[in-house]
Amino acid sequence: MKSYLIGLVGSGIEPSLSPALHEAEAAALGLRYVYRLLDSDVLEGDLGELVRTARRLGYDGLNVTHPYKQAVIAHLDELSDDAAELGAVNTVVYSGDGAVGYNTDWTGFAGSFTEGLPDVPMRRIVQLGAGGAGAAVAYALLSLGAGQLTIVDSEAQRAVELADRLADRRVFHASQDGLADLVANADGLVNASPIGMAQYPGVPLPEALLRRELWVADIVYRPLETELLRRARAAGCRTLDGGGMAVLQAAHALELFTGRTPDTSRMLTHLKELANA
């Protein structure tokens, strides 16, 4: 029986639930599957060396997370069409053709959004965060029919660059100075920044901007109930946590690594157990 060795490359990833999530589903599928953390903070190696070394050591693939989803592209041999369009990769598969980059974040978010917020208005959406995950979320929102998407990032130039790369007349960028007016006129808000993660606690915007008519989605999944979502629910907003995206992107990645189709309902149940442990 073939065995699989997979790694997660990122910074400060020790709290990640990905190893347990992947290994549990692989075991349920009857696979021999080992998932290891390759934390750049611990290994102190540069990103390109990590990607090359993992292949030499027999890894079958990698997941890539903050802050390397864009930077990893320079170290790959090929990209899927959507990863190339997005300029972001979260899954790398090693094969005879080299290291091939994919993006399962955007399909994960799209699937989770469709399931969790199926009938919300999408005329005007504000997105916080223009990094690798933000690129995937923006792509997903456009594919789902967003009327106008305005991207805001703490590093203003990143928002400009993402809007330019998406090259869609529905996409705009704005500075944080205009956030209050943008949110006041928006149907929905998506947090695609790392704010709210265990290592980046807090909320990405003032609580006073939250109102009942606004739906709020957060892609952070550790914790599942971020401070943003807690405050949004208190304000009467419909909300979507990051659990669905985490599961669906992981399931798609696992399928790319192994060729087997995971049970996403089973994975979601397991993620909730892990997150609440």
N, C-alpha and C positions, 0 to 999 in steps of 0.2 A: 504493500500500500504506500502510495506517495505521501510524504510528509511535507508540511509547509512551514516556512520560517518567514515571519513578517515583522517589520519594525515600524515604529512611529517616530518621526523626526520632528523635533520642536524644541522650544525653550521653556523651561519650567513646567514640564509635562508630568511630573511625578504623580499628581492627583488624577490623571486621566483614567477614565473608565474603559477606554478602548480595549486594553488587553483582555479584561474579564468579559467584555461584551462579545468580542470576536471569538475568543476561545470557547465560550459557552455555546455559541451557535454552531461553531465548527464541530464541537463534540456531539451536539444533537444531530448533526448531519453525518456523523460517523467518520469524521476526518481527523487525522493527526495534524495538529495545527498549533504552532507556538508563536506568540506575539510579544515582542520585546520593545521596551522604551529606549530610544536613542536620543537622550536629552543632551542638547548641545551645551547646556550649562555645566553638565557633569563631565562629558567627554572632552570638552574644550578643543574640538576639532572644527575646521572650517566645513561649510556645508558641502562643497564639492567633494572633499575627502570622505565625508560621511557617506555620501551617495555611492562613490566608487568602492569604498571599503566594504559596505554592506553587500554589494554584488560579489566581490571577491570572496566573502565569507559564506556565500551560499544562500543569501536571502532571496526569496521569491518575489518580494515586493515591499513597498513602503507606503505608509500613509504620511502625509506632510501637513503640519499644522502651524499655527502662529509661531514665529513671524516669517515663515519661509515659503509660503505658497506661491509667491511671485519669483523670489530669488532662485528657487530650485530649477526653474526652467532653463537657465543657462547651463545646467549640468546634465541635461537629458538629451537623448538622441532623436526623439520623435514626440509629437504631441497629437492627441485626438483633436478633431476639428473644433469642438466646443472649448477645450482647454486653450487652444491657440487663440480663439476669438476672445476668450475671457482674459487671457494673460495670467492665469492662475491654475495651479495644479495641487490637488490634495491626495492623489493616488499615483504611485509609480509601480509599473509592472516590469520586472526583468525578464527578458526573453532572448532568444537567439539574435534578435534584431537590435538588442541594446536595452536601454532604459526608456520606457514609453510612459509619458505623462497623461493622466486623465483628470477630469473634474467631476466628482460625484456630489459635490456640495450643492450645485444648482438644482440637480434633479431631486436631491434630498429635500431642499427647502420647498421646491415647487410642489412635491407630493404632500409634504406636511401641511403647507398652507391650504391646499385644495381640500384636504381632509378636515383641518381644524378651523378654518375661517372661510367656509365655502361660498357664502353669499354676501360678503362685505363689499361696500363700495370701493372702487379703485381709481377714482378720477384723479385724485392728487395724493401722492405718497411721499413722505420724507424718509430718507434712509440715512442713518448715522453710521459712518464707517465706510472707507473706500479701499481697504486692504484686500487680501486674497479672498477672504470669505465674503467681503462686501461686493466684490466683482461678481461672484457666483449668485448672491442674493439679487443683485440688480438685474442680472441676466434672467433669472427666474421670474422676477416681477414683470419684466417686459414680456416674457413669453406667456404670462398669465393674463395679459391685457391691461397693464397699468396705463392710465391715460397720460399722467405726467409724473415723472420720478425726479425728485430733487435730492442730490447727494451732498452730504455735509461731512467733513472730516476735520479732526483737530489739526491735521496738516493739510492746509487748504489746497496745496498743489496736487496732492493725491486725488482729491475729488475732481479737480480739473482733468487730470490725466485719465481717470476712469471714465468720465463723461466723454472725453475725446475718443477713447478706445472703443466704447460701445457704439459710437457714431449713430445714434438714434435720435430723431428730432424730438422724442418724448423725454429725453434725459437732460437735466440741468444740474449745475453745481452752484453752491452758495456757501458763504462764510458762516461761521457760527454766530456772528453778530446778528444775522437775520433770522435765527432759528425760531424766535418767538412768533414772528409773523407767519413763517412757513407752517409751523405746527397749528397755529390758530385757524388756518385755511385748509388744512389737510384732512383727508378721510382716514389715513392710517399712518403709523409710525413703525419703522423697523429698526431695531438696534442690531447692527452688524459689526459693531465695535467690540473690543474685548472687555469694555467696562461692564462689570457685573460678575466676571469670572472670579474664582476663589483668589487668584493672585492679583486681580485688578478690581477690588471691591468699590462699590458706589453706584451712582446712577449717572447716565450720560446727558441728562438734561434736567432743568428745574421741575420739581413736582407740580408747580403751579400751572405748567403748560398742559397737563393732562386733564382731559374733560370727557364726559360720558360718551359723546358722539365719536370719539377717536378710538379706532382699534389699534392695539399695540402688539407687535410680535418681537420676540427676542431670540437670537440664535444661540445664546449661551445655554448650556445644559448642565453645567456643574457650578452652582446649584440649579436645579430645575426651576425653582421659584426664586428668581432674581429680585433684587430690591426694586428694580423698575417694574416688574410684573406685579409685585405686591402692591405697590403704590397705584399702578394703573387700575387694578381690580378695585381698590378702595375708592377710586374716582368713578367707578362704574363702567370702565372700558371693557370691551371684549378683548381677550388676550390669547396669545399662542406662545407656548414655551419652546425651548430648543430641543426637546426630547425627540420629536418626530423627525426633525432634520438629522439629528445625530444618528438615529437608527437607520434611516433610509440611505444616508450617504455611506454608512458602514456596511449595510447590506449589499449595496451596489459594488463597493470596493471588494468585499469578500467574494462576490461572484466573479469579479475581474481576476482576482488572485487564483480562484479554484475552479471556476466553471460551474459551480453548484449554486442553486437558487435558495437563498435563506428564507426562513419564515419570519417576516417582519413583525407580525403580531407577537410571536414568541420573544423576539428581540426587544420589543418595546416593553413588554412585561418585565423582562430581565433588567433593562435599563432603569426602570422605576424602582425595582428592588435594590439595585446597586446605589442609585442616587439617594435613596432614603435610608441606606444602611448606616 
